[in-house]
Amino acid sequence: MPGLIRGVARTAVVAGTATAVSNRVSRRQAGRWAQQDYERQQAEPAPQAAPAPPPTASGDDMSGKLDQLRQLGELKEQGLLSEAEFEAQKARILG
């Protein structure tokens, strides 16, 4: 019986640690994205009368975007991103 209790306690400690680490990683990533968004907003110039035409997508640019989207999808599958966070980052990548 003591072996069973020890096993259950060990499992609880491992699960609690894994949850704490996962939550910390999620908060850190969300903080980084929020900081990047804030910096990007601060760096944006005032709106112009006529916006510049959108750049044409080159092969390298599209492959970079696809890689970013794949990484986002993996983070969402792992449960590190919520649906809203995923959609917001996808919209940012796709422009």
Residue pairs with C-beta under 8 A, 6 or more apart in sequence:
22 79
22 80
25 80
26 80
26 81
29 75
29 80
29 81
30 85
33 85
33 89
37 92
54 95
55 61
57 65
65 93
65 94
68 93
69 90
69 93
72 81
72 86
72 89
72 90
72 93
73 86
75 81
75 86
76 83
76 86
81 89
